[in-house]
Amino acid sequence: MAMTKNILVIDDDKMLRTSLATGLRRADFQVVTAESAEEAAEILARISVDAIILDRMMTGIDGLSFLKQLRLNGNNTPVIMLTALSGAENAIDGLSGGANDYMAKPFQLQELVLRLNNIIKITPKTEKKDSSLGLLFADGEFFIKGDDGQNKLLALSAEEKKLLQSLTSPFGNIVHATPMVAKRLRNKINSVLSDIDIITVRGMGYKIINNKH
């Protein structure tokens, strides 16, 4: 039996967002929705999804800027940009910005479902995130990149691993955590990597930073 795929729909049009979510659920997807790029970033800090449907023109951070930042942070979740901006030039902008596919509104739900299944199918299931700071995430584990090309497993508890995933997806997230877990993770990171650190953001949580900057 095929596993249900999780989709994040990001669109500031409530009516479209709701109807799209309903249609996708009928097509056997699990759906989470966000009305802004800012809300979407908070959701992606907590969970991973199989694909994202992203509106381009939104209030606040626009879809293209959000997508570029997502890719810059190492998040390679497949994205379909769904937008009223049609035409080859706009499609090129979206694809160049990191979209896997580009669809103009109005659209057919059946075609969207086919395209979703296609980009999910061709995207490698093994998640790999490289912060370029000595950390590598693959097959559900964090590794320390060695100068000799050998990757050493970073031994973390389930709570510590979950926190580090949130802090690095994308890199720079501010994440709530218990002080004890954050302290243990910070000590483990500090013992093997000098370029990154975990700091307290007063009243908000914790953040991982690059000491080189």
Beta strands, then each sheet from edge to edge (+ up, - down):
strand 1: 6-10
strand 2: 30-34
strand 3: 51-54
strand 4: 79-83
strand 5: 101-104
strand 6: 128-130
strand 7: 135-138
strand 8: 141-145
strand 9: 151-153
strand 10: 174-175
strand 11: 196-201
strand 12: 205-210
sheet 1: 2+ 1+ 3+ 4+ 5+
sheet 2: 6+ 7- 8+ 9-
sheet 3: 10+ 12- 11+
end
